[in-house]
Amino acid sequence: MSLITTGGKTEIENLLLVIIKREVKADAFLWLESKLDAIKSEDNSLQLRMLFAQIPRFTGKQIVNLKAAELTVINALLPGYTLQGWTLERLCRVWVLMQIPRENKMSYLKKINELFESAEMNEQVALYSALPILAYPEEWIFRCEEGIRSNIGLVLEAIMYHNPYPAYFLSEGSWNQMILKAFFTEKNVNYIIGLQERVNERLATALNDYIEERLAAHRTVNEEIYKLLV
């Protein structure tokens, strides 16, 4: 089961590279490119983790300037997915993740899991943003579920906003937990892909309880919640 074809992933990877070359200073790109052989050849993830951590120092954290055509291509390859509003370090980190050799499944999973285990906030944002384009997508379900339990707003938004992975891979229970968390934390649920398509009775029951609690406490209720009641 996969969200995107191998050819689609290659097209996205190539497009990210075009954007990175345009947005990153020449010396910073040379530095980034010089690290790729090491992360592709190493058995452990030492060089990868070092590179992942160092990227912002060389690329900066400015918002990426995207062309309308680029946004259109991304959405065509992976419906709902967008790079709009991404920082340059986030974009570079996601591209680097796509450079990790994936032929050896155990090695691939180990390297990315080690990144998750040591990631600071912005690194987590990049990792969760990459879920739809990582190899072996079923293997990241538990990481997605783990991220939903986070109290870090940017991490939650990386999972919830314009990210097709949760709608495609989460179980009903985990999906419901994410939607409830979105309302609890006052996220913009209109950015959640699959929101209407995955409406279910258990979610509706939980949302009804949530509404009753809010009203009993004389608190406002997000109008979007009523669209999910079946």
C-alpha positions in Angstrom: 0.0 0.0 0.0 1.4 3.4 -1.0 0.3 6.9 -1.4 2.4 7.6 -4.4 4.2 5.7 -7.1 8.0 5.3 -7.3 8.0 7.5 -10.4 5.9 10.1 -8.5 8.4 10.1 -5.6 11.3 10.6 -8.1 9.4 13.6 -9.6 8.9 15.2 -6.2 12.5 14.6 -5.3 13.7 16.2 -8.5 11.3 19.2 -8.0 12.6 19.7 -4.4 16.1 19.7 -5.8 15.2 22.4 -8.3 13.7 24.6 -5.6 16.6 24.0 -3.2 19.2 25.0 -5.9 17.2 28.2 -6.5 16.7 29.1 -2.9 19.9 28.1 -1.2 23.2 30.0 -1.6 25.7 28.3 -3.9 28.2 27.6 -1.1 25.5 26.1 1.1 24.3 23.8 -1.6 27.8 22.6 -2.3 28.2 21.8 1.4 24.8 19.9 1.4 25.8 18.0 -1.8 29.2 17.1 -0.4 27.5 15.3 2.5 25.4 13.0 0.4 28.0 10.3 -0.4 28.6 9.8 3.4 25.0 9.3 4.3 24.4 7.0 1.3 27.4 4.8 2.2 27.4 4.6 6.0 26.1 1.6 7.8 25.0 3.6 10.8 23.3 7.0 10.9 26.0 9.1 12.4 26.6 11.3 9.3 22.9 11.5 8.6 22.1 12.7 12.1 24.9 15.3 12.0 23.7 16.6 8.6 20.1 16.7 9.7 21.1 18.8 12.8 23.4 21.1 10.9 21.2 22.0 7.9 19.6 25.2 9.4 23.1 26.7 10.0 23.9 26.6 6.3 20.5 27.0 4.7 18.7 29.4 7.0 15.1 29.2 8.1 13.4 31.6 5.6 10.1 30.7 4.0 10.6 29.1 0.6 9.4 31.1 -2.4 7.4 28.7 -4.6 6.0 29.1 -8.1 2.4 28.4 -8.8 3.4 25.7 -11.3 5.5 23.9 -8.6 2.5 23.8 -6.2 0.3 22.4 -9.0 2.8 19.7 -9.8 3.1 18.6 -6.1 -0.6 18.5 -5.7 -1.0 16.5 -8.8 1.5 13.9 -7.7 0.3 13.8 -4.1 -3.2 15.3 -3.8 -3.6 17.6 -0.8 0.2 17.8 -0.1 1.8 21.2 -0.3 5.1 22.9 0.4 3.4 26.3 0.9 4.7 28.0 4.0 7.6 25.6 4.5 11.0 26.9 5.7 14.1 26.2 3.7 15.6 24.0 6.4 12.4 21.9 6.4 12.5 21.5 2.6 16.2 20.5 2.7 15.6 18.1 5.5 12.8 16.3 3.6 14.9 16.2 0.5 17.8 14.7 2.5 15.4 12.0 3.8 14.7 11.0 0.2 18.5 10.4 -0.4 18.7 7.6 2.2 19.1 4.3 0.4 16.0 2.2 0.8 17.0 -1.1 -0.7 17.9 -2.6 2.7 14.7 -2.2 4.6 16.1 -2.8 8.1 18.9 -0.3 7.6 16.5 2.3 6.2 14.0 1.9 9.1 16.8 2.0 11.7 18.3 5.2 10.3 15.0 7.1 10.2 13.8 5.8 13.5 17.0 7.1 15.1 16.3 10.5 13.6 12.8 10.4 15.2 14.2 9.4 18.6 16.7 12.3 18.7 14.8 15.0 16.9 14.2 18.4 18.3 11.0 20.3 17.3 12.0 21.5 13.8 13.5 18.2 13.0 10.2 16.5 14.0 8.3 18.9 11.8 10.4 17.8 8.8 10.1 14.1 9.7 6.3 14.2 10.0 6.1 16.3 6.8 7.9 13.5 5.0 5.6 10.7 6.1 3.7 10.5 2.7 7.0 10.1 0.7 9.0 7.8 3.0 9.6 4.3 1.8 7.7 1.4 3.6 4.8 3.7 4.6 3.1 1.2 6.8 6.1 1.2 9.1 5.5 4.8 10.2 2.0 4.4 11.5 3.2 4.2 15.1 5.4 7.3 14.6 2.3 9.2 13.3 0.3 8.0 16.3 3.1 9.0 18.6 3.2 12.5 17.0 -0.5 13.0 17.6 0.1 12.7 21.3 2.6 15.7 21.1 1.8 19.0 22.8 3.9 20.9 20.3 1.7 22.9 18.0 4.0 22.9 15.0 4.5 19.1 15.2 0.7 18.6 15.3 0.3 20.9 12.3 2.9 19.0 10.4 0.9 15.8 10.9 -2.6 17.3 10.5 -2.2 20.1 7.9 -2.1 19.2 4.1 -0.7 15.8 5.0 -2.5 12.8 3.3 -0.7 10.2 5.4 -3.1 10.1 8.4 -6.2 9.7 6.3 -4.6 6.9 4.3 -2.9 4.9 7.0 -4.4 5.5 10.5 -6.9 3.1 12.0 -10.3 4.5 12.9 -9.3 4.8 16.5 -6.1 6.7 15.8 -7.9 8.9 13.2 -10.6 9.8 15.7 -8.0 10.6 18.3 -6.3 13.0 15.8 -9.6 14.8 15.0 -10.5 15.2 18.6 -7.0 16.5 19.3 -7.4 19.0 16.5 -10.6 20.4 18.0 -9.1 20.3 21.6 -6.1 22.3 20.4 -8.1 24.6 18.2 -6.4 23.7 14.9 -7.9 24.7 11.6 -9.6 21.4 10.7 -10.2 22.6 7.1 -6.6 21.8 6.5 -7.0 18.1 7.4 -7.1 15.9 4.3 -9.9 13.3 4.4 -11.9 14.9 7.2 -15.3 14.4 5.6 -14.4 11.1 4.0 -13.5 9.4 7.2 -16.5 10.5 9.3 -17.6 7.6 11.5 -20.2 6.9 14.2 -17.6 6.6 17.0 -16.1 9.9 16.1 -19.6 11.5 16.0 -20.3 10.1 19.5 -17.1 11.5 20.9 -17.7 14.9 19.2 -21.2 15.0 20.6 -19.8 14.4 24.1 -17.2 17.2 23.4 -20.0 19.6 22.4 -22.0 18.9 25.5 -19.0 19.5 27.7 -18.2 22.8 25.9 -21.8 24.0 26.1 -22.1 23.0 29.8 -19.1 25.1 30.5 -20.5 28.0 28.5 -17.7 27.8 26.0 -18.0 28.3 22.2 -18.0 25.3 19.8 -16.2 25.3 16.5 -19.0 25.3 13.8 -17.0 22.9 11.7 -17.7 20.2 14.3 -21.3 19.9 13.3 -20.4 18.9 9.8 -18.9 15.6 11.2 -21.9 14.4 13.1 -23.6 11.4 11.4 
